[in-house]
Amino acid sequence: MSTAQVPFHEELVTLQGPAGTLAGTLAVPDGAVRGFVLIIPGSGRANRDGDLRQLRIGIYRDLARAVSAEGFVTLRYDKRGVGRSVRAHSATGLWDLVDDAAAAVSFLRQSAGDSGTIILLGHSEGCIIAPAVNARTPVQGLILLSGACESLSVTSPRQQERGIEDLRRMRGLMGVIVRALRVPESQRRKSRALLERIMASDRPWIRVSGLKLNAKWIREHFRYDVTSDLPGVHCPTLAITGEKDIQVLPEHARQIADTVGGPAEWHIIPHMTHILRRTDEPVNMVTLLKLYKRQVRQPIDPELLDILRIWLDAQFPRGSHAAS
């Protein structure tokens, strides 16, 4: 992030969440501490580093280490049901994730003190969770990467329609088969029926094709709109999205900055995708996983890290009070 990086070391830690133990990694600068940064992950079963079973992204590990090299303590943790944390993934809702992130803030406050600097760094779903956490326990800064300025009830259907449109445009024999079997129309009907079943249920999970689907998480997301909490964010906010992010709308970075109640800055980084790497390839939903598997060999976009460093230096200058 900068030429003046400081050494740091990592410690394995545990903290107590409402449902049980959450395991995490604390990266601690060896010198003076400028502040404390909690990394709030996106959706899915990614661990504290941002690795999935079939896709080792390492996004939160790399972000944590880059920020700690600037003099900040960072905490990243395994969500419920992931890694070494308490096993409860299938029954975990949005508000459970908010509770856990709030517990992580309390953990950091033990070191930061009541007047210390705590910053929430959310990625993807973490950008929805962070403002909700701030509404409960106000913090000193928000960094929102690849976030949406709307409810998942709007984002999810848009993603589905984008995927259906990308299916329609498939070329070659596979495209012919998809169109002949009317796969897009079939997918739309099945998705609509599944959503109706989820919203009518009061169970934490339901079985779909033999697999557990977290119905509680979907219901709670569909009934929550992050724009209800963004106006209550009065601390400095940085919103960044990639121009090639097709999981959220890139222009939402600006909408987030316009919606929060405090000073805000926004950026749309050319060629950057949802996993914060650059690509010159066309991006579509059908081949997105293949693209990500190629992108994980690359480092996080250097422009993103430069923007982070400059913002942190401006909002939380070196030598400022970080802990009591």
MOCORMO-V986113 format. One record per residue. N is the residue number from 1. RES is the residue in one letter. PSI is psi as a letter, one per 20 degrees, with the letter a starting at -180 (NA if undefined). Layout:
<<N | RES | PSI> <N | RES | PSI>>
This chain:
<<1 | M | h> <2 | S | r> <3 | T | i> <4 | A | l> <5 | Q | q> <6 | V | q> <7 | P | q> <8 | F | r> <9 | H | q> <10 | E | q> <11 | E | p> <12 | L | p> <13 | V | r> <14 | T | q> <15 | L | q> <16 | Q | o> <17 | G | r> <18 | P | h> <19 | A | i> <20 | G | a> <21 | T | p> <22 | L | p> <23 | A | q> <24 | G | a> <25 | T | p> <26 | L | p> <27 | A | o> <28 | V | p> <29 | P | q> <30 | D | i> <31 | G | b> <32 | A | q> <33 | V | p> <34 | R | h> <35 | G | a> <36 | F | p> <37 | V | p> <38 | L | p> <39 | I | o> <40 | I | o> <41 | P | r> <42 | G | a> <43 | S | r> <44 | G | a> <45 | R | k> <46 | A | q> <47 | N | a> <48 | R | h> <49 | D | i> <50 | G | j> <51 | D | p> <52 | L | r> <53 | R | g> <54 | Q | j> <55 | L | o> <56 | R | n> <57 | I | g> <58 | G | j> <59 | I | h> <60 | Y | h> <61 | R | g> <62 | D | h> <63 | L | g> <64 | A | g> <65 | R | h> <66 | A | g> <67 | V | h> <68 | S | h> <69 | A | i> <70 | E | j> <71 | G | j> <72 | F | p> <73 | V | p> <74 | T | q> <75 | L | p> <76 | R | q> <77 | Y | q> <78 | D | p> <79 | K | r> <80 | R | p> <81 | G | j> <82 | V | q> <83 | G | c> <84 | R | j> <85 | S | r> <86 | V | q> <87 | R | o> <88 | A | k> <89 | H | g> <90 | S | h> <91 | A | j> <92 | T | p> <93 | G | r> <94 | L | g> <95 | W | h> <96 | D | g> <97 | L | h> <98 | V | g> <99 | D | g> <100 | D | g> <101 | A | h> <102 | A | h> <103 | A | h> <104 | A | h> <105 | V | g> <106 | S | h> <107 | F | g> <108 | L | h> <109 | R | h> <110 | Q | h> <111 | S | h> <112 | A | h> <113 | G | r> <114 | D | h> <115 | S | j> <116 | G | r> <117 | T | o> <118 | I | p> <119 | I | p> <120 | L | p> <121 | L | o> <122 | G | q> <123 | H | p> <124 | S | d> <125 | E | h> <126 | G | h> <127 | C | i> <128 | I | h> <129 | I | g> <130 | A | g> <131 | P | h> <132 | A | h> <133 | V | g> <134 | N | h> <135 | A | h> <136 | R | g> <137 | T | n> <138 | P | p> <139 | V | a> <140 | Q | i> <141 | G | q> <142 | L | p> <143 | I | o> <144 | L | o> <145 | L | p> <146 | S | l> <147 | G | r> <148 | A | q> <149 | C | l> <150 | E | r> <151 | S | q> <152 | L | h> <153 | S | i> <154 | V | g> <155 | T | g> <156 | S | g> <157 | P | h> <158 | R | g> <159 | Q | g> <160 | Q | g> <161 | E | h> <162 | R | g> <163 | G | g> <164 | I | g> <165 | E | h> <166 | D | h> <167 | L | g> <168 | R | h> <169 | R | j> <170 | M | q> <171 | R | r> <172 | G | a> <173 | L | g> <174 | M | h> <175 | G | h> <176 | V | g> <177 | I | g> <178 | V | g> <179 | R | h> <180 | A | h> <181 | L | j> <182 | R | l> <183 | V | g> <184 | P | g> <185 | E | h> <186 | S | g> <187 | Q | g> <188 | R | g> <189 | R | g> <190 | K | g> <191 | S | g> <192 | R | g> <193 | A | h> <194 | L | g> <195 | L | g> <196 | E | h> <197 | R | g> <198 | I | g> <199 | M | h> <200 | A | i> <201 | S | q> <202 | D | j> <203 | R | q> <204 | P | h> <205 | W | q> <206 | I | q> <207 | R | p> <208 | V | o> <209 | S | k> <210 | G | i> <211 | L | q> <212 | K | p> <213 | L | p> <214 | N | n> <215 | A | h> <216 | K | g> <217 | W | g> <218 | I | g> <219 | R | g> <220 | E | h> <221 | H | g> <222 | F | h> <223 | R | j> <224 | Y | q> <225 | D | o> <226 | V | h> <227 | T | i> <228 | S | h> <229 | D | h> <230 | L | h> <231 | P | h> <232 | G | j> <233 | V | o> <234 | H | i> <235 | C | r> <236 | P | p> <237 | T | p> <238 | L | p> <239 | A | p> <240 | I | p> <241 | T | q> <242 | G | q> <243 | E | h> <244 | K | k> <245 | D | o> <246 | I | j> <247 | Q | h> <248 | V | r> <249 | L | p> <250 | P | h> <251 | E | i> <252 | H | i> <253 | A | g> <254 | R | g> <255 | Q | h> <256 | I | g> <257 | A | h> <258 | D | h> <259 | T | h> <260 | V | q> <261 | G | i> <262 | G | a> <263 | P | p> <264 | A | q> <265 | E | q> <266 | W | q> <267 | H | q> <268 | I | o> <269 | I | p> <270 | P | p> <271 | H | j> <272 | M | p> <273 | T | a> <274 | H | h> <275 | I | k> <276 | L | k> <277 | R | q> <278 | R | q> <279 | T | q> <280 | D | j> <281 | E | q> <282 | P | q> <283 | V | p> <284 | N | r> <285 | M | h> <286 | V | h> <287 | T | j> <288 | L | g> <289 | L | g> <290 | K | g> <291 | L | g> <292 | Y | h> <293 | K | h> <294 | R | h> <295 | Q | h> <296 | V | i> <297 | R | i> <298 | Q | q> <299 | P | r> <300 | I | q> <301 | D | p> <302 | P | h> <303 | E | h> <304 | L | g> <305 | L | h> <306 | D | g> <307 | I | g> <308 | L | g> <309 | R | g> <310 | I | g> <311 | W | g> <312 | L | g> <313 | D | h> <314 | A | g> <315 | Q | h> <316 | F | m> <317 | P | q> <318 | R | p> <319 | G | i> <320 | S | r> <321 | H | p> <322 | A | h> <323 | A | q> <324 | S | NA>>
